[in-house]
């Protein structure tokens, strides 16, 4: 029976081949550097910025500002909040958007701030903006302040974040007190202008 291989031998060869492939894959994986692994946008260890302050160079709108970090202008999107749109060219200006932008300018423009990153979130969003909680020199968190005063509403993008529960409670208090965009004479909680 020359030329014919017994099924047991074929099965053993296949097993050894699969084991060999598995060993090569495992060896390749352990020899990879972190930068060789594909970035799928999952949260990574974030830098510690305690005690490091930056100057706010520009306010884009009620939930986005710019800071100067090591001589470079960086856009920062506040984690956990959203304000009615004013600058998105694809959308109309939403109710209370201009007021939210003006309030952010009053609070932050030209000020010195500290950033706190959140390990539950990516360091940057899909637009390349840093994602952070922003603190004034006196310790007030701007994200928190905007929600509490009714200029912003709580916003969760995919993953719960560190202050989510607190921001939701602050929003509830702002709604109950009819502050800002929750006031009957402004938007009554709707981003759309009433006709």
DAHU-V72394 format. One line per field, one symbol per residue. ss: DSSP state (@ for helix, = for strand, . for the rest). Layout:
ss: ???
//
This chain:
ss: ......@@@@@@@@@@@@@@@@@@@@@@@@...@@@................=========..======..=======..==..............@@@@@@@@@@@@...=====.......=.....=======....=@@@@@@@....==.........@@@@@@@@@@@@@...@@@.............
//
